Amino acid sequence: MADSDTLKAILRLFNYGLFIATCSGDEGPRAATVSWVSQVSFEPKQIAVALRKGTSICEGVQKCGRFGLHVVGENQPELARAFFKVSQVGPADIAGFRYWISPTGVPILGAAIAWMECEVVEQAGHSGDHVLFIATVVGGDIQAPGIRPLALHDTVWHYGG
């Protein structure tokens, strides 16, 4: 059996993108950088997102059942970094980045290269430290065509293992 450090190293070989998840909360918008995301269905179009238990974003998504998922561009590491820990939310910006509210109440970031609005249809993860949300994609847009997404392995950061 492989030791813990070896398993950690293997899991860090997985390909992950960098995304910003957003949702509405009682005290205003919530946002966090996330990387454990995957498409899981063609029809309906669905994605899976794992969010750490006990975080503001996880609790917000559990409560409202909707979230935004924003793709971070290869030239936007500062966008991902800004949402590692969010302390500043204003009437028009989160961590210094402008947003608007979709008709269904989801905060949408103008700086992301693309975004999706998602509706949670299933949850799993009672035994782990993350909740896995399966969500149907109900809307979205590409805001910067031709820009490649930022991959976690192209940064100095890591999350996994």
Secondary structure, 3 states (H helix, E strand, C coil): CCCHHHHHHHHCCCCCECEEEEEEECCEEEEEEECCEEEEECCCCEEEEEEECCCHHHHHHHHHCEEEEEECECCCHHHHHHCCCCCCECCCEECCEEEEECCCCCEEECCCCEEEEEEEEEEECCCCCEEEEEEEEEEEEECCCCCCECEHHHCCCCCCC
